[in-house]
Amino acid sequence: MSGLIWRLTVILLAYLVSFAIVLSPILLGLTKLLGVTSTLDWSGTRMAFASVVVAPLLEELVFRAGLRSATATLAVQPVLIPLFIGSWQVSLVLLGVVAAVMFVDHVRRRHLDDARKFSLRMTRGRAFLTRYRLIVWGNAVAFGLAHLGNFTIATTNGWLGCLSVFVVSSQIITGVVLSYFRLRYGLFSAMGFHAIFNFSWLLFD
């Protein structure tokens, strides 16, 4: 436990230093260029509780709890993520698509013998592991984009508006770090790092 706490502390400090040196100038430039303002009010007990307790619990359960399971990553998380950001219509459509695919797959596998079922399972497992880096990065990008709602962008220029993705670059990198903790040390370590990270932002504010 002491070793894990030490790693949490070192990675958090390294992240904050790299953020100050690399990401801060980029975000400050985008803030002026696009007229970005935060919609979050970091003052108040309610916001502190939401950012340090509620957000780490919910966001880690939605975005990273299923990273060790192919079924959860490919079938459950695509449904939960739109629901988490408030797009229940998209979530409902994806739920229908996932259910249809799983039903067709179930019908298909019923007509296979045990050897073919095993071969199909191994093939899918290898395909999942081969693409796992893309899955983790895609998960981190989705985590970052889910935080776009925390900002308002004043620019009306469509081309400049495309740069708004970089406004959540720190959240995307944070998503990668949190995925590392979840996969290496477990879900609770990711929740702990997430809570410490948000608490550091409270102190900074």
C-alpha positions as CSV (number, residue, x, y, z in Angstrom):
1,M,0.0,0.0,0.0
2,S,2.8,2.4,0.8
3,G,4.4,1.7,-2.5
4,L,1.2,2.3,-4.3
5,I,0.7,5.6,-2.5
6,W,4.3,6.6,-3.4
7,R,3.6,5.8,-7.1
8,L,0.4,7.8,-7.0
9,T,2.2,10.8,-5.5
10,V,5.1,10.7,-8.0
11,I,2.9,10.3,-11.1
12,L,0.6,13.1,-9.9
13,L,3.6,15.4,-9.3
14,A,5.1,14.5,-12.7
15,Y,1.8,15.1,-14.4
16,L,1.3,18.5,-12.7
17,V,4.8,19.6,-13.7
18,S,4.3,18.4,-17.3
19,F,0.9,20.1,-17.3
20,A,2.4,23.4,-16.2
21,I,5.2,23.3,-18.8
22,V,3.5,21.8,-21.8
23,L,-0.3,21.8,-21.6
24,S,-0.8,25.1,-19.8
25,P,0.6,27.3,-22.6
26,I,-1.5,25.4,-25.2
27,L,-4.7,25.8,-23.1
28,L,-4.1,29.4,-22.4
29,G,-3.6,30.1,-26.1
30,L,-6.8,28.2,-27.0
31,T,-8.6,30.1,-24.3
32,K,-7.8,33.4,-25.9
33,L,-8.2,32.2,-29.5
34,L,-11.5,30.5,-29.1
35,G,-12.9,32.5,-26.2
36,V,-13.1,29.5,-23.9
37,T,-14.7,29.9,-20.5
38,S,-15.3,27.2,-17.8
39,T,-18.9,26.5,-16.8
40,L,-17.8,25.0,-13.5
41,D,-17.8,26.9,-10.2
42,W,-15.1,25.3,-8.1
43,S,-16.2,27.1,-5.0
44,G,-18.6,25.6,-2.5
45,T,-18.9,22.4,-0.6
46,R,-21.2,20.8,-3.1
47,M,-18.8,21.2,-5.9
48,A,-15.9,19.9,-3.8
49,F,-17.9,16.8,-2.9
50,A,-19.0,16.2,-6.5
51,S,-15.4,16.6,-7.9
52,V,-13.5,14.6,-5.2
53,V,-16.1,11.9,-4.4
54,V,-18.9,11.6,-6.9
55,A,-16.9,12.2,-10.1
56,P,-14.1,9.7,-9.4
57,L,-16.6,7.0,-8.5
58,L,-19.0,7.4,-11.4
59,E,-16.5,8.2,-14.1
60,E,-14.2,5.3,-13.2
61,L,-17.1,2.9,-13.2
62,V,-18.3,4.2,-16.6
63,F,-15.0,4.7,-18.4
64,R,-12.5,2.2,-16.9
65,A,-14.2,-0.5,-14.8
66,G,-14.7,-2.7,-17.8
67,L,-11.3,-2.4,-19.4
68,R,-10.3,-5.9,-18.4
69,S,-13.4,-7.5,-20.0
70,A,-13.9,-7.6,-23.8
71,T,-17.7,-7.8,-23.4
72,A,-17.8,-4.8,-21.0
73,T,-15.5,-2.8,-23.2
74,L,-17.2,-3.5,-26.5
75,A,-20.8,-3.9,-25.4
76,V,-21.4,-2.2,-22.1
77,Q,-19.3,0.9,-22.1
78,P,-20.5,2.2,-25.6
79,V,-24.0,2.2,-24.1
80,L,-23.0,3.8,-20.7
81,I,-20.9,6.6,-22.0
82,P,-23.6,8.4,-24.0
83,L,-26.0,7.9,-21.1
84,F,-23.4,9.4,-18.8
85,I,-23.1,12.6,-20.8
86,G,-26.9,12.9,-21.1
87,S,-27.5,11.5,-24.7
88,W,-30.0,8.8,-23.7
89,Q,-31.3,8.6,-27.3
90,V,-27.9,7.7,-28.6
91,S,-27.5,5.2,-25.7
92,L,-30.8,3.6,-26.5
93,V,-29.9,3.2,-30.2
94,L,-26.5,1.7,-29.3
95,L,-28.3,-0.6,-26.8
96,G,-30.5,-1.9,-29.7
97,V,-27.5,-2.4,-32.0
98,V,-25.5,-4.2,-29.3
99,A,-28.5,-6.4,-28.4
100,A,-29.0,-7.3,-32.1
101,V,-25.4,-8.2,-32.7
102,M,-25.2,-10.3,-29.5
103,F,-28.5,-12.1,-30.5
104,V,-27.2,-12.9,-34.1
105,D,-23.9,-14.0,-32.6
106,H,-25.7,-16.3,-30.1
107,V,-27.7,-17.9,-32.9
108,R,-24.6,-18.4,-35.0
109,R,-22.6,-20.0,-32.2
110,R,-25.5,-22.5,-31.5
111,H,-24.7,-24.3,-34.7
112,L,-21.0,-24.6,-34.1
113,D,-19.4,-27.6,-32.4
114,D,-17.2,-27.3,-29.4
115,A,-14.0,-27.1,-31.4
116,R,-15.2,-24.3,-33.6
117,K,-16.6,-22.4,-30.6
118,F,-13.2,-22.6,-28.9
119,S,-11.4,-21.5,-32.1
120,L,-13.7,-18.6,-32.5
121,R,-13.2,-17.6,-28.9
122,M,-9.4,-17.7,-29.3
123,T,-9.5,-15.7,-32.5
124,R,-11.7,-13.0,-30.9
125,G,-9.4,-12.9,-27.9
126,R,-6.3,-12.4,-30.0
127,A,-8.1,-9.7,-32.1
128,F,-9.1,-7.9,-28.9
129,L,-5.6,-7.9,-27.4
130,T,-4.0,-6.9,-30.7
131,R,-6.2,-3.7,-30.8
132,Y,-6.1,-3.1,-27.0
133,R,-3.9,0.0,-27.3
134,L,-6.4,1.6,-29.6
135,I,-9.2,0.6,-27.3
136,V,-7.4,2.2,-24.3
137,W,-6.7,5.4,-26.2
138,G,-10.2,5.5,-27.6
139,N,-11.5,5.2,-24.1
140,A,-9.3,8.1,-23.0
141,V,-10.4,10.3,-25.9
142,A,-14.1,9.6,-25.1
143,F,-13.3,10.5,-21.5
144,G,-11.8,13.8,-22.6
145,L,-14.6,14.6,-25.0
146,A,-17.2,13.9,-22.3
147,H,-15.7,17.0,-20.5
148,L,-16.4,19.4,-23.4
149,G,-19.6,20.3,-21.6
150,N,-17.5,21.9,-18.9
151,F,-16.6,24.7,-21.3
152,T,-18.3,27.3,-23.4
153,I,-16.6,28.3,-26.7
154,A,-17.3,31.8,-28.0
155,T,-15.9,31.5,-31.5
156,T,-18.3,31.2,-34.4
157,N,-15.6,30.2,-36.9
158,G,-16.2,26.6,-37.8
159,W,-12.6,25.8,-38.6
160,L,-11.4,27.3,-35.3
161,G,-14.1,25.5,-33.5
162,C,-12.5,22.2,-34.5
163,L,-9.6,23.2,-32.2
164,S,-12.0,22.9,-29.3
165,V,-11.0,19.2,-29.0
166,F,-7.7,20.3,-27.7
167,V,-9.4,22.2,-24.9
168,V,-9.8,18.8,-23.2
169,S,-6.3,17.6,-24.0
170,S,-5.5,17.5,-20.3
171,Q,-8.5,15.3,-19.6
172,I,-7.5,12.9,-22.5
173,I,-4.0,12.5,-21.0
174,T,-5.5,12.1,-17.6
175,G,-7.7,9.3,-19.0
176,V,-4.6,7.5,-20.2
177,V,-2.9,7.8,-16.8
178,L,-6.1,6.6,-15.1
179,S,-6.3,3.6,-17.4
180,Y,-2.7,2.8,-16.5
181,F,-3.6,2.8,-12.8
182,R,-6.8,0.8,-13.4
183,L,-5.0,-1.9,-15.4
184,R,-1.8,-2.1,-13.3
185,Y,-3.1,-1.6,-9.7
186,G,-6.8,-2.0,-9.9
187,L,-10.0,0.2,-10.1
188,F,-9.7,1.6,-6.6
189,S,-6.2,3.0,-7.4
190,A,-7.6,4.8,-10.4
191,M,-10.4,6.2,-8.3
192,G,-7.9,7.4,-5.7
193,F,-5.7,9.1,-8.3
194,H,-8.8,10.7,-9.9
195,A,-9.9,12.0,-6.5
196,I,-6.4,13.4,-5.7
197,F,-6.1,15.0,-9.1
198,N,-9.5,16.8,-8.8
199,F,-8.6,17.8,-5.2
200,S,-5.4,19.4,-6.5
201,W,-7.5,21.4,-9.0
202,L,-9.6,22.6,-6.1
203,L,-6.5,23.8,-4.3
204,F,-5.2,25.4,-7.4
205,D,-8.5,27.3,-7.9
